[in-house]
Amino acid sequence: MRADLATILSDLETLTTEQALKRKFDQTFSNLGFNAFTYLGFKMEPADVKRAPSDIIFLSNVRPAWVDHYIEEDLGEEDLLIRDCLSNRLPIRWDENYRSNSRNPREARIFTEALDFGIRHGVTVPVHGPAGEMGIMSLYSDQTAKSFNNTVDEFQYDVHMLSFYFHDAVQRARTRVEHIPKPIPLTERELEILQWTAIGKTAWEIGSILNISERTVNFHLQNAMGKFGVHNKTHAAAKAMSAGLIHSAR
């Protein structure tokens, strides 16, 4: 066990926002040799991955272009890793050949297209919570296959333990946010889209400006609306302005 693991776990007790946790994730996993991470948290185990944005916690430092592509192409419906996490409790090590003998072309497509965005291989840890909630921690690496396997072999137990503690910390932060509405943990993309919404742009126009699909724009708007607890994008933009997160004009 790494000597500084106890310090990392102790630090988690002091972090109260998703932004602070994201920074801690980034620093910790980078020190272990992983260049990116994604954490997905669900209020209940995701038997169906199509859920309301307010039911999902998403923290990541992967390229926004990959996240947008994943949303636009509905890749979550055929994501083998999410599906396999439902029936696994141990870490899953994977690359572009993961389950190559049993997957269909659409399932295989996720792994081949991830390569275009620099995601070569990774390890995914399912966390099944006591109240039915679930977390999925995925760590990515652009190392060679040999170096990646050496990294996982060396730190697999640390990664497993950290994933459980980080999941617990995120769930506690979400509980606090639900009772204390501010600060709202909006992503850069959500803020960008709300900014354009505030000056009167439609979802189609915003998609054209940002070079993403209208569907992706609406996904991020729904996510922002859920975080603010409102039912339309205009109200969400107004909330963001009143909180000083965006401005009425560029």
C-alpha positions as CSV (number, residue, x, y, z in Angstrom):
1,M,0.0,0.0,0.0
2,R,1.3,3.4,-0.9
3,A,2.6,5.4,2.0
4,D,0.5,8.5,1.2
5,L,-2.8,6.6,0.7
6,A,-3.8,7.4,4.3
7,T,-3.2,11.1,3.6
8,I,-5.4,11.0,0.5
9,L,-8.2,9.3,2.3
10,S,-8.0,11.8,5.1
11,D,-8.1,14.7,2.6
12,L,-11.4,13.4,1.3
13,E,-13.1,14.2,4.6
14,T,-12.4,17.9,4.0
15,L,-13.8,18.1,0.4
16,T,-17.4,19.3,0.1
17,T,-17.9,20.1,-3.5
18,E,-17.8,18.0,-6.7
19,Q,-15.3,20.5,-8.2
20,A,-12.9,19.9,-5.3
21,L,-13.3,16.1,-5.6
22,K,-12.7,16.3,-9.3
23,R,-9.4,18.1,-8.7
24,K,-8.5,15.4,-6.1
25,F,-9.3,12.6,-8.5
26,D,-7.2,14.2,-11.2
27,Q,-4.2,14.7,-9.0
28,T,-4.4,11.3,-7.3
29,F,-4.9,9.2,-10.4
30,S,-2.3,11.2,-12.4
31,N,0.3,10.3,-9.7
32,L,-0.6,6.7,-10.1
33,G,0.1,6.8,-13.8
34,F,-3.4,7.4,-15.3
35,N,-3.8,10.4,-17.6
36,A,-7.6,10.6,-17.4
37,F,-10.6,9.4,-15.4
38,T,-14.4,9.2,-15.5
39,Y,-16.7,8.8,-12.5
40,L,-20.4,8.0,-13.1
41,G,-22.7,7.9,-10.1
42,F,-26.3,6.7,-10.1
43,K,-29.0,7.0,-7.4
44,M,-30.0,3.5,-8.1
45,E,-28.2,0.7,-10.0
46,P,-28.5,1.6,-13.8
47,A,-30.5,-1.4,-15.1
48,D,-31.4,1.1,-17.9
49,V,-28.6,3.6,-18.6
50,K,-31.2,6.1,-20.0
51,R,-31.8,8.2,-16.9
52,A,-32.8,11.7,-16.0
53,P,-29.6,13.9,-15.9
54,S,-30.4,14.8,-12.3
55,D,-30.1,11.1,-11.3
56,I,-26.5,10.9,-12.6
57,I,-23.3,12.3,-11.2
58,F,-20.7,12.8,-13.9
59,L,-17.1,13.8,-13.1
60,S,-14.3,13.5,-15.7
61,N,-11.2,15.1,-17.1
62,V,-11.4,13.4,-20.5
63,R,-11.6,15.5,-23.7
64,P,-15.0,17.2,-24.0
65,A,-15.1,16.1,-27.6
66,W,-15.2,12.4,-26.6
67,V,-18.1,13.1,-24.1
68,D,-20.1,14.9,-26.8
69,H,-19.4,12.1,-29.3
70,Y,-20.5,9.5,-26.7
71,I,-23.8,11.5,-26.1
72,E,-24.5,12.2,-29.8
73,E,-24.0,8.6,-30.8
74,D,-26.0,7.1,-27.9
75,L,-23.0,4.9,-27.0
76,G,-24.2,4.4,-23.5
77,E,-26.9,2.0,-24.7
78,E,-24.3,-0.4,-25.9
79,D,-21.5,0.2,-23.4
80,L,-20.3,-3.2,-22.4
81,L,-18.4,-1.8,-19.4
82,I,-21.5,-0.2,-17.9
83,R,-23.4,-3.4,-18.4
84,D,-20.7,-5.6,-17.0
85,C,-20.3,-3.4,-13.9
86,L,-23.9,-4.5,-13.0
87,S,-22.8,-8.0,-12.4
88,N,-19.2,-7.5,-11.3
89,R,-17.7,-6.3,-8.1
90,L,-14.0,-6.5,-9.0
91,P,-12.1,-4.2,-11.3
92,I,-12.3,-4.8,-15.1
93,R,-9.2,-4.3,-17.1
94,W,-9.9,-3.5,-20.8
95,D,-8.6,-2.4,-24.2
96,E,-9.9,-2.2,-27.7
97,N,-10.1,-6.1,-27.8
98,Y,-12.3,-6.3,-24.7
99,R,-14.7,-9.3,-25.1
100,S,-13.9,-9.3,-28.8
101,N,-15.4,-12.8,-29.2
102,S,-18.8,-12.0,-27.8
103,R,-19.6,-8.4,-28.7
104,N,-21.7,-7.1,-31.6
105,P,-20.4,-4.5,-34.1
106,R,-22.0,-1.6,-32.2
107,E,-20.5,-2.7,-28.9
108,A,-17.1,-3.0,-30.6
109,R,-17.5,0.5,-32.1
110,I,-17.2,2.2,-28.7
111,F,-13.7,0.8,-28.1
112,T,-12.4,1.5,-31.6
113,E,-13.8,5.0,-31.7
114,A,-12.3,5.7,-28.2
115,L,-8.9,5.2,-29.8
116,D,-9.5,8.2,-32.0
117,F,-9.8,10.3,-28.9
118,G,-6.7,9.0,-27.2
119,I,-8.4,6.4,-25.0
120,R,-6.3,3.2,-25.5
121,H,-7.0,1.1,-22.5
122,G,-8.2,1.4,-18.9
123,V,-9.4,-0.2,-15.7
124,T,-13.0,0.2,-14.5
125,V,-14.1,-0.3,-10.9
126,P,-17.8,-1.0,-10.1
127,V,-19.0,0.2,-6.7
128,H,-22.3,-1.1,-5.4
129,G,-23.5,1.1,-2.5
130,P,-25.5,0.0,0.5
131,A,-28.7,1.9,-0.5
132,G,-28.8,0.6,-4.1
133,E,-26.7,3.5,-5.5
134,M,-23.9,2.7,-7.8
135,G,-20.6,4.2,-8.9
136,I,-18.5,3.4,-11.9
137,M,-14.9,4.7,-11.8
138,S,-12.9,4.3,-15.1
139,L,-9.2,5.2,-15.3
140,Y,-7.6,5.6,-18.7
141,S,-4.0,5.5,-19.9
142,D,-2.2,6.4,-23.1
143,Q,0.8,4.2,-22.1
144,T,2.0,1.2,-24.1
145,A,0.2,-2.0,-23.3
146,K,3.2,-3.3,-21.3
147,S,3.6,-0.1,-19.2
148,F,-0.2,0.1,-18.6
149,N,-0.3,-3.5,-17.4
150,N,2.7,-2.9,-15.1
151,T,0.9,0.2,-13.7
152,V,-2.3,-1.7,-13.0
153,D,-0.4,-4.6,-11.5
154,E,1.4,-2.3,-9.1
155,F,-1.5,-0.1,-8.0
156,Q,-4.6,-2.3,-8.5
157,Y,-5.3,-2.6,-4.8
158,D,-4.9,1.1,-4.3
159,V,-7.1,1.9,-7.2
160,H,-9.8,-0.5,-5.9
161,M,-9.8,1.0,-2.4
162,L,-9.6,4.6,-3.7
163,S,-12.6,4.0,-6.0
164,F,-14.7,3.0,-3.0
165,Y,-13.6,5.9,-0.8
166,F,-14.1,8.4,-3.7
167,H,-17.5,7.0,-4.5
168,D,-18.5,7.5,-0.8
169,A,-17.1,11.1,-0.8
170,V,-19.0,12.0,-4.0
171,Q,-22.2,10.6,-2.7
172,R,-21.8,12.6,0.5
173,A,-21.1,15.8,-1.5
174,R,-24.2,15.2,-3.6
175,T,-26.3,14.8,-0.4
176,R,-25.0,18.2,0.8
177,V,-25.7,19.8,-2.5
178,E,-29.2,18.5,-2.5
179,H,-29.8,20.2,0.8
180,I,-27.7,23.3,0.1
181,P,-28.3,24.4,-3.5
182,K,-25.1,26.5,-3.9
183,P,-22.5,26.2,-5.3
184,I,-23.9,24.6,-8.4
185,P,-21.3,22.3,-10.0
186,L,-21.8,23.2,-13.7
187,T,-19.4,21.9,-16.3
188,E,-17.6,24.2,-18.7
189,R,-19.9,23.0,-21.5
190,E,-23.0,23.6,-19.5
191,L,-21.9,27.2,-18.7
192,E,-21.0,27.8,-22.3
193,I,-24.4,26.6,-23.5
194,L,-26.2,28.6,-20.8
195,Q,-24.3,31.7,-21.8
196,W,-25.5,31.4,-25.4
197,T,-29.0,30.6,-24.1
198,A,-29.0,33.8,-22.0
199,I,-28.5,35.9,-25.1
200,G,-31.4,34.3,-27.0
201,K,-29.8,31.5,-29.1
202,T,-31.8,28.4,-29.8
203,A,-30.5,24.9,-29.3
204,W,-30.0,24.5,-33.0
205,E,-28.1,27.8,-33.2
206,I,-25.9,26.9,-30.2
207,G,-25.1,23.5,-31.8
208,S,-24.0,25.3,-35.0
209,I,-21.8,27.7,-33.1
210,L,-20.1,25.0,-31.0
211,N,-20.1,22.4,-33.8
212,I,-22.1,19.9,-31.8
213,S,-25.5,18.4,-32.4
214,E,-28.8,20.0,-31.3
215,R,-29.4,16.8,-29.3
216,T,-26.1,17.3,-27.4
217,V,-27.0,20.9,-26.6
218,N,-30.3,19.8,-25.2
219,F,-28.6,17.0,-23.1
220,H,-26.4,19.6,-21.5
221,L,-29.3,22.0,-21.0
222,Q,-31.3,19.2,-19.3
223,N,-28.4,18.5,-17.1
224,A,-28.1,22.2,-16.1
225,M,-31.8,22.4,-15.5
226,G,-31.7,19.4,-13.2
227,K,-28.8,20.9,-11.2
228,F,-30.8,24.1,-10.7
229,G,-34.0,22.3,-10.0
230,V,-35.9,24.2,-12.8
231,H,-38.0,23.0,-15.7
232,N,-37.0,25.2,-18.6
233,K,-33.7,26.5,-20.1
234,T,-34.6,30.2,-19.7
235,H,-35.1,29.7,-16.0
236,A,-31.8,27.8,-15.8
237,A,-30.0,30.6,-17.6
238,A,-31.5,33.2,-15.2
239,K,-30.4,31.2,-12.2
240,A,-26.9,31.0,-13.6
241,M,-26.8,34.8,-14.1
242,S,-28.1,35.5,-10.6
243,A,-25.4,33.2,-9.2
244,G,-22.8,35.2,-11.2
245,L,-21.8,32.1,-13.3
246,I,-22.6,33.7,-16.6
247,H,-23.4,37.2,-17.9
248,S,-26.3,38.7,-19.8
249,A,-24.1,39.6,-22.8
250,R,-20.7,38.6,-24.1
